[in-house]
Amino acid sequence: MARCTAPVNGHRTASGAASCPACSSRSSRSWSSYSPPSSYSSPRGGQSRSSGGGTSRNVKPSWSQASSPVMYTSAEVRTLNPVRENVEKRASIPDLRDVFLCHAWDDRKGAAKVLHDLLESCGVSVWFSEKDVLLGTSLLREIDKGLAKSRVGIVLVTPSLLKRLQGEGIADKELSTLLARDLLVPIIHQTTHEDLREVSPLLGSRSGMSTAEEPMEDIAAKLGELLSLQ
């Protein structure tokens, strides 16, 4: 009986199967219907990505309009689904801002301002200390009011925020309140989840989005869809 020349890994090409004395008789009818599994080991030893995996942006969540060009990973949809449910539950509460933006003081004129402006351009109403805390008022009291009057909290995680959290300042108080409400989306910017977990394991355990993986403009667009109730 003829023996297969590739008994362990099988033939990688149709010509290889055709030249095998054991497989040539069935190669013409079977190879054309062969397709590799969705996840397989590549010849270099790496792992290919499944088309439905958590890193492929090919998912449309239920809250995204059919005409929207914005695409998500499956991991992002899993992260944002509970937030969306809470947004819908709180939709009937009057006079709420869409978002409370938690950020480090040092970022107020930089990354936090950029994110604020992008969110507002997407139709999101944002509580932002730079515009919502007036001179002569109590910062802590205004923050308490802002937290109570916002549907969702966004934490802009930057190197400056990590330093502030280590010092247990105002940002730490905001974060503790947002974590207790379970309405929180971390946005990682110019740092990593690993660095965040070292400073705040609880916040680091939350999935979010990162500007290392997609531009802040795209993140703002996703948050705009998440918070839209139209």
N, C-alpha and C positions, 0 to 999 in steps of 0.2 A: 504493500500500500504506500502511495506517495505521501511524504511528510511535508507539513507546512514549513516554509523557510523563516517564518516570523511567528513562532508559536506563542511567545510571551506578550509582546506589545501589539501584534497584528501589523498589517500593512498600512503604511501612511499614505500611499498613492495608489491610484487605479492601475498604473503600469506595474507596480510592485506586486499587486495581487494577480495581475494577468500573467506574470512570468513565473509565479509559484506553481509547482506541479500539483499541489493539493488544492489550491484555491482558484486556479484559472478557470475551471469549469463553471464556477458560480460567481466569479467576479463581475461578469458583464451584467448579471441580473441583480446582484446585491449591492454593488458599490454605489450605484446611482441613487439608492434610497438611504444610504448611510449619512448620518450627520453626527458630529461630536456632541457629547453631553454639554449641558449649559455651564458646567464648571468642571474643568479638567486641568491636568498638569501639562504645562507647555514643555517643548523639547529642552528648554533651558532650565527646567526645574521650577519655574514660577507658577503661580496659580492665575488662571484667566478669570475675568470677572463675568459673572452671569449678567445677562441683559436686564434682569429684574433686580439686581443687587442694590445695596444701599448707597453705592457711590455713583450710580448712573442717574442723571437727571432726565427721567423720562416718565414721571408720574404727575398726574393732575389730581389734586385733592378735591373733595366734594364742594368746597367753598369757592373754588376757582371757576370763573366763567369760561365757557367753551371757547370764546374768542380770544382769551388771554394767551400771550406767547410765553408766559412764565412757566417753567417746568421745575419740578422738585425731585429730590431723591426720596426713596421710600423711608429712609431714616428721618428725614425732615418732616414728612407727613406724620409719622408716628409721634414725633416730638410735639408738633403743633396741634394735633387733633384735640388733646385735652384742653389746650388754651382756647381753641375755637369754640368748644362746647361751653366754656365759661363765658366767652364773649357773647354767645347767643343767649345764655341764661340771664346775663346782666343787661341785655339790650333794652329792656323796658324801664330801667332805672334812669331817671332824667338827670341832665346836667353832669354827665360823666365825660371826662377826657378819654380818648382811646388808649393813650399810653402815658405811663410815668417813666421818664428816662432817668435811670440811675447811672451816675458817672462820677469820675474823679474830678475834683476841683480843677486840677491842672489841665484837664481835657475840655474845659468849658468853652474855650475859644478855638479849639482844634477839632479833634475827631468827633466829640459830642455835638458840636455845632453843625458839623457836616451831616451827621446822621439825623439830627433834628430837622435840618432844612430839606433833606431828601424825603423824610417821612411826611412832612407837611406838603411837599410837592405831590405826594401820592394821595393827598386828601386825609391824612391822619392827623388828628388833634393831639398835640403833645404837651404834657406838663414838663417844663424845662426851667430849671432854677434861674437861668440867666435872664429870663423874661418874666417869670411868675413870682419871683421874690422881690418885693419892692424895698427900696432903701428905708431903713428905720423900722422894718418889721422883723419879727423873730424868725430866723431861718428854720429852726427846728419845728416851730408851730406851722409854718407854711408848708414844710415838707410833709408833716402829718396830714394836713388838709389835702395836699396833692396826692398822697398815697390813697387816701380814702375816696377820692373823687376820680380815680382812674380805673379803667377796666382791666388793663394788663400792665405789667412791669417789664421793661427792657433794661438789662444790665450791660453796659458797654465795658467789657473786660479788657483793660489795657495794662501795660506795665505800671502806669501811675495809679490805677485802681488797686492793683495788687499791693503796692506800697501803702496805700491808704487803709486797706483792710487789715494789714499787719499792725497798723497803729490804732485800730479800733476807733475810727473817727465817725463823722456823720455818714459817710458812705456805708459803713458797717451797719449803722442803725437802719438805713433805708433797706439794705439788703436783707436784714433779719426780718423786717416786716413783709417784704415781698416773698421771701421763702415761706413764711408762715401762711401766706394766702395761696400759695401754689399756683400763682398766675405769673409765671416768670419765664422769659426767653433770654438766655445769655447770648451776647454777640461778642465773639472773640476777635480782638484786633491787635495786631503786632505782638502777640504773645501766643501761648499754647494752652490746651486743656491740661496738659501735664503740669505746667507752672501754676495754673489755677488750683488744681487739686492739692498742691503742696500748701497753699495758703488757705483755701476754703474747700475742704473735702465735700461738704454738703452742696455747695454751688457747683463744684467740679463734677458732681455726679449727674447734674442736669445736662441733657443734650441741648444743643443750640445751633448756631450758625457761625461761620468763621470767614473773615475777609481774606484769609489765606487760600480759601477754596473758591470763593466767588466775590465779585466786586461789591462794595457797600451799596451801590445803586441797585443791584439785583436783590440784596437782602431787604432793602427798604421796600422794593416792589412786592416782595413776598409778604412782608408785614402789612403792607397796604391791603393786599387781598385778604389776609387773615382777619383783619379788623373791619373789613367792609361788610355792611349788613344790607346792602342794596340788592 
